[in-house]
């Protein structure tokens, strides 16, 4: 598999790993999203610094207002975060 295919597979695997905790593999609950962010993105989300951070992220991700984050909403988040990282590293490299 190519690097991009591997990365896509990993995004799917991470979503599935956390979404299945409550039995619904199609979406993440707020608790599942919190666990995912704490375990998979510990450098981006620090639960001790902003107690409302998870609530804010969840509210922003839940585009359709169903109190769950489905795979499409999750991928949009990962893509946006990746774009921000790319921009940061471009600016850092320009220094």
GUTI-715887 format. One record per residue (C-alpha): x, y, z; residue number from 1; residue in three letters. Coordinates in steps of 0.25 Angstrom, whole numbers, plus 5000, padded with zeros to 4 digits. Example, Ala and Ser with C-alpha at 12.3 -4.5 7.8 and 13.67 -1.06 7.14 Angstrom:
REM GUTI-715887
- east;north;up;fimi;vofi
- 5049;4982;5031;1;ALA
- 5055;4996;5029;2;SER
END
This chain:
REM GUTI-715887
- east;north;up;fimi;vofi
- 5000;5000;5000;1;UNK
- 5004;5014;4997;2;UNK
- 5007;5024;5009;3;UNK
- 4994;5031;5006;4;UNK
- 4986;5018;5005;5;UNK
- 4992;5014;5019;6;UNK
- 4988;5028;5025;7;UNK
- 4974;5027;5020;8;UNK
- 4973;5013;5026;9;UNK
- 4978;5018;5039;10;UNK
- 4968;5029;5040;11;UNK
- 4957;5019;5037;12;UNK
- 4963;5009;5048;13;UNK
- 4964;5020;5058;14;UNK
- 4950;5025;5056;15;UNK
- 4945;5010;5057;16;UNK
- 4953;5007;5069;17;UNK
- 4946;5018;5077;18;UNK
- 4932;5019;5071;19;UNK
- 4929;5004;5075;20;UNK
- 4931;5007;5090;21;UNK
- 4916;5009;5091;22;UNK
- 4912;4999;5080;23;UNK
- 4909;5009;5069;24;UNK
- 4920;5008;5060;25;UNK
- 4915;5019;5051;26;UNK
- 4917;5031;5060;27;UNK
- 4925;5036;5072;28;UNK
- 4918;5041;5085;29;UNK
- 4924;5052;5093;30;UNK
- 4930;5042;5102;31;UNK
- 4936;5034;5091;32;UNK
- 4941;5047;5084;33;UNK
- 4948;5051;5097;34;UNK
- 4955;5038;5099;35;UNK
- 4959;5039;5084;36;UNK
- 4965;5053;5085;37;UNK
- 4972;5050;5099;38;UNK
- 4978;5037;5093;39;UNK
- 4981;5040;5079;40;UNK
- 4983;5055;5079;41;UNK
- 4989;5058;5093;42;UNK
- 4998;5070;5088;43;UNK
- 4986;5077;5082;44;UNK
- 4976;5075;5094;45;UNK
- 4980;5077;5108;46;UNK
- 4968;5074;5117;47;UNK
- 4974;5081;5129;48;UNK
- 4976;5095;5122;49;UNK
- 4962;5097;5116;50;UNK
- 4951;5089;5123;51;UNK
- 4941;5093;5112;52;UNK
- 4950;5089;5100;53;UNK
- 4944;5076;5097;54;UNK
- 4930;5082;5098;55;UNK
- 4934;5093;5088;56;UNK
- 4941;5083;5079;57;UNK
- 4929;5074;5079;58;UNK
- 4919;5085;5077;59;UNK
- 4927;5090;5065;60;UNK
- 4928;5076;5059;61;UNK
- 4914;5072;5060;62;UNK
- 4910;5079;5047;63;UNK
- 4896;5073;5046;64;UNK
- 4892;5075;5061;65;UNK
- 4890;5060;5064;66;UNK
- 4899;5060;5077;67;UNK
- 4908;5050;5070;68;UNK
- 4920;5052;5061;69;UNK
- 4919;5043;5049;70;UNK
- 4931;5039;5040;71;UNK
- 4929;5050;5030;72;UNK
- 4929;5060;5041;73;UNK
- 4941;5054;5047;74;UNK
- 4949;5054;5034;75;UNK
- 4946;5069;5032;76;UNK
- 4952;5071;5046;77;UNK
- 4964;5063;5043;78;UNK
- 4966;5070;5029;79;UNK
- 4965;5084;5036;80;UNK
- 4974;5080;5046;81;UNK
- 4984;5075;5036;82;UNK
- 4983;5088;5028;83;UNK
- 4986;5096;5041;84;UNK
- 4998;5087;5043;85;UNK
- 5003;5088;5029;86;UNK
- 5002;5103;5030;87;UNK
- 5009;5104;5043;88;UNK
- 5021;5095;5038;89;UNK
- 5022;5104;5025;90;UNK
- 5023;5116;5034;91;UNK
- 5033;5110;5043;92;UNK
- 5041;5105;5031;93;UNK
- 5041;5119;5025;94;UNK
- 5048;5125;5038;95;UNK
END
